[in-house]
Every structure is written in structure tokens, then in C-alpha cells.
Amino acid sequence: MAHDKRIYHSVANQIMQLITSGAFPPGSKLPGERELAEKFDVSRVAVREAEIALQALGHLSIKSGSGVRVLSTTAREESSLPQVSPFELTEARLLFESEAAALAARHIDEETLARLEELVQRMSSKNPSDEEDSQLADREFHLTIATASGNAAVRYVIETLWKLRTQIPEIRQVHAAICAEEDARDRGTEHAEILEALKNRNPDKARGAMQNHFRRLLGSMIDVTEEQALRKLRHQATRSRERYLQSSSG
């Protein structure tokens, strides 16, 4: 199972080799999932997850209805993102994703619920080597709910918020620190509660479960940033002490 989960790493590397070799130049459209799956002898799911990972790294652009395109360096620079704090982003995600969950509870189908179930299981992995896969599953879980809301504008906003989440260095660092500290079981439990509300087609509970998830995230964010600030102060104090001792001994 762990081997299967990491297949997308190999697929992503192969796609990047084709991009750097010029087989897929900037601006070009990648072949469809089925063709790439046959080319690499993997499942379409592995291809999809590889493309999602490369999109998060800024190499690809994935748009519904227009396929997957290779981004140029210029395109990446032109799509530069506004600088927002981790707290501002998480507050925005709480507002939009909670309402997306409420909408999804009214429209979601059994196939989508089954996919969300698989993603919750992947997020609950206790194996540290599966952490990257767990984060990709987390992203897909939230975007799947956004799609299930049935509102294209809501999906676009939430995709943009995730772009901020994955591409702004300060936000990536804070989330990496949180992931290093949190328990995979807690992460899985929170998402399982959201899934349960969706299964019950209960908009109010879906909204509340999503809000609880982000409130917990905001609390973890406060703890992490406080600890980072304390470490910075300790480092500054240590350097000041060393300078003082050196000047005193002279």
C-alpha cells in the first residue's frame, strides 16, 4: 500500500524530465490522464496526484475543461500572489470552506463520498514517510468538497486560497511546523467528522465540523508562531550574551 501511495513521486519526476527535455515546452498542453497512465504504466489516479503535486510547485496549471498546461518562468512570475499572513488565510478558508461544506451536503453523491472516505484514511496514516501523501490527500479532500458544492465560483475561490497555502513561503513554513507537531489521528478525526456530516446530508453539521477544523488549526497556528518568536528571542539573547562576553574578556 505504501509503495502504491508513492507511485505519484515517480510519475511527477518523469513528467518533469519530459518538461526539462523540451518534450513538453512551456505553454504546451499535457496529454490526457489516460494516455499518460498508459505511457508510464500506472493508474490514472497516480497521474492525477502527480499533476496536482507539480501544480503546487508551480510547474503546471490545471483548469477544468481546458486540461493541464506547462507553465513558463514568466507565467509563474506573472501569477505572483499577494502577501497575506497565515492567520488571514486560515480565517478566509474558515469562511469559504465552511459554506462550501454546507452546500456540498445538499448535493454530494455516493461516489464522491467514497472518494472522501479514501482520502480520510490516507490522512490518518501514522507512518512519517507518508506525510507528503497525507498532505496531498488533505488538499484533495478540501477541493473535492469545494467541487461537490456545485458552485464554480466557490471552487475557484477555494482553489486560489490553496494556491496561497502552497506557494507563500511563510505560510508553508507555519503549516510544516504544525504538521510536524500534530497527531495524524487527530487530523483524521476532524476530517472524518466533516465526512460524517456530509454522509448525513446535514448542512448545519457540515458547516460546524469544518469550522471546528479551522478553529483548531488557528489555535495550533498561534502556538507555533509563539514558539517561533520565543526561539528567535532566545537566539538574539544568546548572540548578545556572546558579544558581551567577548568584549568583556578583551
N, C-alpha and C positions, 0 to 999 in steps of 0.2 A: 504493500500500500504506500509506504513512504517513498519507494522508488517511483511509483506512478505519479505521486504528487510533484516530484522534482523533474519530471519529463519536460515541463514547460521551460525550465532553465536551458536545457539543451536546444530546444526549438528556438528560443529567443536568441541564443548565441549563433545559431545557423542563419537566422534571418538577418542579424547584424552583419555577419560575414558577407552575405549577398548584397547588403546595402553598401558596405565599405568597398566591395569589389566592383561596384558600378552596375551590378545586375538589376538593382532597383534604385535608380538615381533619385535625388530629391525631387519631390513633386509627382513622382510616379505612383501608380496605384498597385498595391499588392494583389496577387491572385486571391481568389476566394478561399474560405476556410477549408472546403472540401479538397480543392486542388493542392493546397499546402499540406493538408493532412496526408494525402497520398504521396506527395513528394518526400516528406520526412518520415513516413510510415508511423504516424501517431494518430491519436484521436483528434476530432475537431475541437474538443474541449481544451486539449493541450495547446493547440494553435491559438485559440481564443485567449487563453490565460497568458500565453507568451506575448501576444499583441497588446494586451492590457498592461503588462509589465513594461513593455517598450514605450507605450504611450505615457505611462507615469514618469519615465525617464526622459521624455521629450523627444523621442526619435520618431514616433508615429502619431498620426491624427486619426481617430476613429469616430466616424459620424454615421448615424443611422441613415440608410438609404443611399449613401454615397461611397461606402466602403472604407478601406484603410489606405491612407497615403503616407509616403515618406516625407518627413519634414526636413527642410534645409536649415542651415545655421541661421540664416536671415529670418526665416519664418519663426524660429524659436525666439529670436530677439524681439521680433515684432509682436509676439504674443506675450510679452513681459507682463507680469502680474503686479497688481497694487500691493504695497506692503501693509499687511494687517497683522495684528497680534494674534497669538494662539487663542486668547480669550475671545476676541472679536469674532474669529472664525467659528469657534465652537458655539458661541451664542447664536450666530446666524444659522448654523447647522441644526441647533435645537429647534429653532423656529420653523424652518422649512421642512426638515425631515420628519418632525412630529406630525405636521399636517399631511405630508406625503403618506405616512403610515396610516393615518385616518382615512384618506382617500382610497388607499390600496385595500383596506379591509372591506370596502364595498365592492371592489372589482376583481380581486385576486382569484386566480384559477388553481386547480389542483396541481397542475404541472409546475407552476411557479412555486407553490408551497413545498413541493417535493424538492425542488432545487434549493430553496432556502434551508430546508432540513439538512441537506448535504453540506451546505456552507457552514451551518452552526457546528456540525460535527468536526469540520476542519478547523474551525476557530478554537475548539475546545482541546486541541492537541496539547499534551504535556511535554512533548519532545522538543527541546530547544532548537534542534536542527530544522524543525518545521515552522519556525517563527515567521519567516518570509512568506511561506504559503498561507499561514494563518492571517497575515495582514492583507494579502490579496483576496482571501475569502471574505474578510471583513468589508473591504471595498465593494466587492461584487454583491454582498448581502444588501448593503445600503442602496446601491444603484439599481438592483433588481426591484427593490421596494419602490424606488422612485419611478421606474418604468411601469410597475403594476398600478401606480396611482392613476394611470390613464391620461395624465396631463403632460403634454410635451414641454410646456413652459417650466413646469415644476422639475421635470427631468433635466432640462438644460441648466437651471439654476443649481441643482444639486451636483451635477457633473462639474460645474465651474467651481463650486466650493471644494470639491475633492481635488480639483486641479491646484487650488491654493494649498490644500493639505499636503500634497505630494511634492510640490515644486518650490515652496518658500523654505529656505534653509532653517530659519529659526523655528518654524512650526514643525518641520521634520525632526529637528533635534529634541524638541519637547516631547513629541509623540514617541520617539525612540526611547527616551528616558522613562516614560510611562510604561511602555511595553516591557521594558527590562524589569520593572518592579511589579507589574500586575500579575495576578494568577490567571492562567488560561481558563480554569474552571469558572472563575467569576465572569470573565469575558463571555464565555459560552452561555452561562446562566442568564445574563442580561439579554443577549440576543435570542435565547430560547423563549424568554418571556414575551418579547416582541412577536416572535413567530406564533406563539400560542394565541395571542390576541388576534392575529391575522387569521389563524385557523378558525377561530370562533366568529369571524366576520364582525368583530366588535370595534367600531371606530374609536370610541372613547378610550377603551383599554389599550388599543394600539398606540394612540397618541400618548397616553400616560406612560406606557412602557418605554417608548422612545425618549420621552422627556427624562425619565429616570436614568436612562443610559447616559444621556449627555450631562445631566447634573452630576452624576458620579464622575464623569470624565473631567468636568470643570473642577471638582474637588481635588482630583488627582493632579490636575494641572497646577493648582495653587500650591500643593505640597512640593511638587517637583521644582517649580520656579523659586520657591522659598529656599529649598535646599541648594539650588544652583547659586542663588545670591549669597547664601552663607559661605559656600565654598569659595566664591570669588573674594569675599571679605577676608576669609582666613588666609587665602593666598596673598592678598595685598598686605595683611598684617605680618605674615612671615617674611615677605620681602623687605618691609620697612624695618623689622627687627634685625634682619641680617645686615642691612645698610648701617643701622645704628651701631651694631656690634663692631663692624669693620672700621667705622670712623672713630669709635671709642678706643679700639686697640691701637689705632695709628697715633 
